[in-house]
Amino acid sequence: MRVRLKCSIRGLAAVLVFSSVLHAQSAEQSGAAKALTQAPAVDLSGVWEANMPGIQWAEYSFVPNVPAMTPWGRERYLAAKPSYGPRAVDHSTDYVNPTTGKDVGCLPPGVPRIYIQPFLFEIVQTPGRVVELFEFDHHMRQIFTDGRQHPKDPDLTWMGDSIGWYEGDTLVVDTIGLNDKTWIDRGGLPHSDQLHVIERIRRPSSDALEINITIDDPKSYTKTWSGNRNFKLRPTWNIKEFICLDNADYNEEFINKSGAYSSPNPSKQHAKPAKPNK
Amino acid sequence: MKNKVLPLLSVGFGLLLVSGPLSAHHGKGAFDMENLTIVKGTVTKFEFINPHALIFIEVMGDKGNVEHWIAESSSNNHLSRGGYDKNSLKPGDQVIVTGHRAKNGAYGLELQCKECSVADSQNKVLLGYYF
């Protein structure tokens, strides 16, 4: 009898806890719904340029050292042939920055790698939505701040499904639903389709933007890890045109005709002189 | 008419590279980033394009032969923010080009570095580097 009573009490407690969670969620939804008509809590808008002076590894990654990987992650990492970083190869098959002379590299870098591609990006804020416009290949992201949740079973995409909310002076961005065709960075750090990216974006001064990026992917890494990316405001600049298919002409005119990539083994041989197009 | 800059300078350049800006479209593994090469010649074509501006140069070789060099700089988007444009170079310009040569000895030059430039015969920089 005493045992049964204990079980009942536990069951009641569980129901109460569960119902409080439900209540909290509905309260959150209700509060978030107001965001539809609220102005952004912090102004992050502007054209931003990477600002990582003197940091060599910032050219290809978010962190100086390779994070600890699972066997699955390491296998993927070793299979990558990046164009940048400590494992860079001359004839890279990087899906974005290839040097094969054949691949155009027009696939999206994905999240968070898009922040490492060395071109400007612009933040546009509206009530309920933050838009990031990237100069590189004209990619864009939508971060919904209208209180919606992620889809329960999202389609996997290159840039994922992003929702956000404001915590004081910080925009928190939560992204899931990423396919596993991209790398975390330009050095070939892998990820699975279980990747969960958390960004904390703040503006420590009027002309500076800081993004803290946390990588949560238990299939690829033994623990979560994070890095920072800094940007400076370029108030007089605009995003310019950048069309990826122009890479095909560049491949033909430089990668192939310069002869610089013609031999995998550096030697004294001289390539056949290229004839400039008339 | 091409000279390799003193290897002694390469240490200093290496330090500059470490503190330099981030590079653009692809890695530079195919180029000798430890040493600078200087070539003198005539611009035959200048393409101010993405993802990299291209400079085509005719260089008189040591044996009187004509060498056709191709140099790449950063994207026209970046270069334009550094004050350069499609008219910075034109066919017929006599230039001194400083860059990193292809490791395999081909006539390819990488101009994405702070010390890299295309200058006129008076050493006035016509196309510098900007990222």
Interface residues (C-beta under 8 A of the other chain):
Chain A: A50 M52 P53 G54 Q56 A58 E59 P82 S83 Y84 G85 A88 V89 D90 S92 D94 N97 P98 T99 P118 F119 E135 W237 K240 E241 F242 I243 D246 N247 D249 Y250 E253 F254 K257 S258 G259 A260 Y261 S262 S263 N265 P266 S267 K268 Q269 H270 A271 P273 A274 K275 P276 N277
Chain B: V18 S19 P21 L22 S23 A24 H25 H26 G27 G29 A30 F31 T44 K45 E47 I49 N50 P51 H52 L54 F56 V66 E67 H68 I70 E72 S75 N77 H78 S80 R81 A102 K103 N104 G105 A106 Y107 G108 E110 F131
